[in-house]
Amino acid sequence: MPPLILVTNDDGIDSDGIRTLAEALNPLGSVYIFAPDQEKSAVSHSLTLHRPLRLLKKSERIFAINGTPADCVNLGIHYLGRKPDLLVSGINRGENLGDDITYSGTVFGAVEGAIQGIKSFAVSQARPNSEAGAHNPGDWDFRTAGRAAAKIARKVLEDDILPPGALLNVNVPALPEDKINGFRITRQGKKTYQEVVVEKTDPRGVKYYWIGADGHGQIDYENSDIQVVHQGYISVTPLTIDLTHYPLLEKLKQWQI
C-alpha cells in the first residue's frame, strides 16, 4: 500500500505553494490536501474550539476547512480514518526562520502532526528580493522548494529517522535550482524585533494599529537557519515539541521554595 500523505498550510487552499507541494509529493504516495479556506498566516498552534468547523470537498483529494492549520490536521486525520504516514505543511510564501517559527501556522501545522504521532515537516520559501515579488503571488515560483520537499519526504519515509515528538523545519532560498548550494542541517537562529506595532490615524482622527512591522534584525549564529539560507543553502532544522529547558530544570531542583 502506498504511503498516505497529508498536506496542509497556512496560506490557504488556493495557494500555489500547496498545489506545487502536492504535485511534488504525488509520486511518493496517496496525497490528500486539507487546508484552510482562507489565509491563516501567523496563527501559530491555535485551535478552533468555540464554533463548528466545516469541511468542503473541492475534489476527490482536496478539502477546504474554515479553520486553522492545526484544525485541518485534526479534521484530516478524522476524515481519512487513520493517521497518515507523513504530514507536510507548506510551501509557505515567505521564510520561517529563527523566532518567526513560533508565530508560523505552517510550522505549527507540522507540530500538530508530530503531537499526533505522525512523521512531519514544514517547508517554506524565502521571499523574492524584489519588492514586487515579495507581495505579488504571481511572481512566486515554488518548483525548487517542491523538489526539495520531495527529497526530504522520501528520506523521512525511508530512513524512519524522526523520533516521537520531533519534526523538521525546512527553508528554501528564493533562488533558481542551479544556484542552490545544497542542503545544510542547522540550528534555529535568533531574530530581534523593533517597532512591531505601527500606530496610525484614520480619516476621522481615531487611532488604529498594525502589528507585524518589517523592522527586525538577527543574531548571526554559526550554522543557523538564518545564516545558511542567506548563503544559498536549503536549511533543515530539527525541532521538538518538548519545550522543557533541561539545564534550567537541573538548577531549579536546588531551589528551596
N, C-alpha and C positions, 0 to 999 in steps of 0.2 A: 504494500500500500504506500503511495507517495506521501511525503510529509505534508501535514496540514499547517498552513502558514496564515497567520492573521496579521493584517496590515492596518495601521491607524495613523493619525497625525493630529496636529492642532491647527493647520492652515485650512482645514475644511475639505469636504468631499469633492469639491470642484477644482482643487489644486492640481496643477500639472505635476508637482512633485510626487504626490501619492500615486498618480497613474503611472508615471515613469518607474517608480519603485516596484509597483505590482507587476509591470511588464518585465522588469529585470529579474524578478523572483519566479516568474511563471515556469521556467524550465526546471526549477528545483522541487516543485510540489504543487499542491492544490491551494491557490491563493484566494483568500477572501478579504475584502475591504470592509471595515466597519469604522466610519469616520464621522466627525461632527458635521451637521448640515450647514454650518457656517463657521467662520474663523473663530478659534478659541485660543489664540496665542496668549502666553503668559498666565494661563490658568493653573499652572503647576499641577498638583495632585488632587485638585478639587473634585468632589463627587456631588451629584445632584440628589439631594435627599428630601426636598420639600415640595416637589412637583413630579408628576408622572413623566416618564420618558417614552418616546415613540420612535419606532423603527420603521423607516421607509425603504422598501426593497426597490432599488433602481434598476437592477439587472440580476441575473442568476447568482452572482457572487459579489455584488456591490450594494452596501446598505448605508443609508444616512440616518443619523441619530441626533435628536435635539438635546445633546448633552456635551460633556467634556471628553477628552481622550480617555481618561480613566473609566468614565461611564461606558464608552464604546468597547473597551476591552472586556468589561464585565458582561455587557449585553452580547458581545460576540461569542464569548465562551458559552453563555446560556443558549444562544441560538444554535450554535454548532453541536451542542450536546456533549462536548468533551473539550478538554484543554488542547489547544494546538501544539504542535511540535516546536514551533518557532513563532515569535512575535517580533515584528519590525515596525518601528514608528518613524515616520518621515515621508518623503525627504523634506525637511524643514526649509522654508525660504528664509535663510539667514543662519549664521553660525550659532551654536550653543556652546560657548567656551567659558572656562573659569566659573565665576559666581553666577553667570547667567543661567547655568543649568538648573539652579534652584527655582527659577521662575518658569521654566520651559514646560509647556504642555506636551511637547514632543518627547522630551526626556522622561517625563513622568508617566506618559503612556507606556513606555518601556519599563519604568519602575513598577507600575501596576502589574505588568506581565510577570516580572520577577517575583513580586509578592505572591502571585497566583501559582508560582512554581513552574513558569514557562521560560525557556531559553529566550532571552530578549535583548534587543539592542535598538538604540536610536541613531538616526543618521540625519545630518544637517549639512547644508551647503552654504559657504560664506557668501556674503553679498558681493555682487559685481562692483568693480572700482568706480564706475561712472555713477554720477548722482541719479541719472535717469534709470540706469539698470538697477539701482538699489530699491526703486519703488515701482517700477513698471513690470508686472508679472510676465508680459510678453518677451522681455529681454532675458529671462532666466533659461538656462539650458541644464537640465538635471541628468543628462545621459551619463556623464562621467561619474557622478555620485551614485547613479543607479547601478553601474557596473561594479563600483567599489562595494556597494551594499551586497550585491550578489556574491562576490568573492568572500566576504566576511560571513554571509549566511551559510555558504557551503562549508566553510571551515567550522563554524559553530555546530552545524548539524553532524558533520563527520567526526570531529575531534571530541565532542562531548566535554568541552573544557570548562564551561561555566558552572561553578558550584552553586548550590542553593543560595538565593539572596544576592546574587551578583548579576550585573548586566554590563553592557558596553555602550559608551557614548562615542560616536564616530562623527568627525567633522572633515569636510572635503573643501579644499581651496577652490575659489572661483577661477579655475584655470582650465585650458584645453587639456585633454588627457595626456598628450605628448609633452606637456610642461610639468606634469605632476612628478615629483621626485621619488614617490613610493609611499609606503606605509611606515608609521612610527608608533610604537607603543609609548604612551605618555601618561603624565600625572595631570591632575586638574590644576589649572592656573589660577591666578588671582586678579580680579579687576577692582578698581576703585571708581566710585561714582561721585560726580559733582552736579549740583543743580538738577536733582532728579525731578523736582516739582517746578513747573513753569506757571507763573501767575499772569493772567491776562484780564482784560475788562471788556465786556460785551457792549453793544451799541446803547444799551440802557444804563450803562455805568455800573453794572453788577459784576463783581469779580467771579472768575471761574478758573479752574486749574487743570493742567495736563500733567499726568505722571508718566515718566519714561523719556526724559530728555536724553539726547545722544551724548552729552558730555561725560566721558569716562576715561580713565587711564588704566594702566595694568602694571603689575609687578612681573618682571621678566624672569620667571623661574626657568632654570635649565631643564630642558626636555618637558616643558609644559605643553598642554594642548594649544594654548595661545601662540607660543613661540614656534612650534613646528608647522602650524597651519600658515603662519606668516612666512615661513621658509619654503613653502610649496609642497609640504608633505600632507598626507592624509593622517589625521590623528585618531588613534584608537585608545580610549581611556577606560580602564575597568573601574566601575563604581559598585558600591554596596548599599543595600537598604538598611544595614545596621549602622545607626548614627552614633553609637557609643564611642566616646573619646577614651580609649583604653589607658593611655598614660595618666590622664587625669583621674580615671577610675581608681587606679592604684594609690594615688596621692590622697584622694578623698577618703579612702579606707582608714587613714590615720586621723581623720577629724574626730574630735570629741564633741558631740552635739547633745 
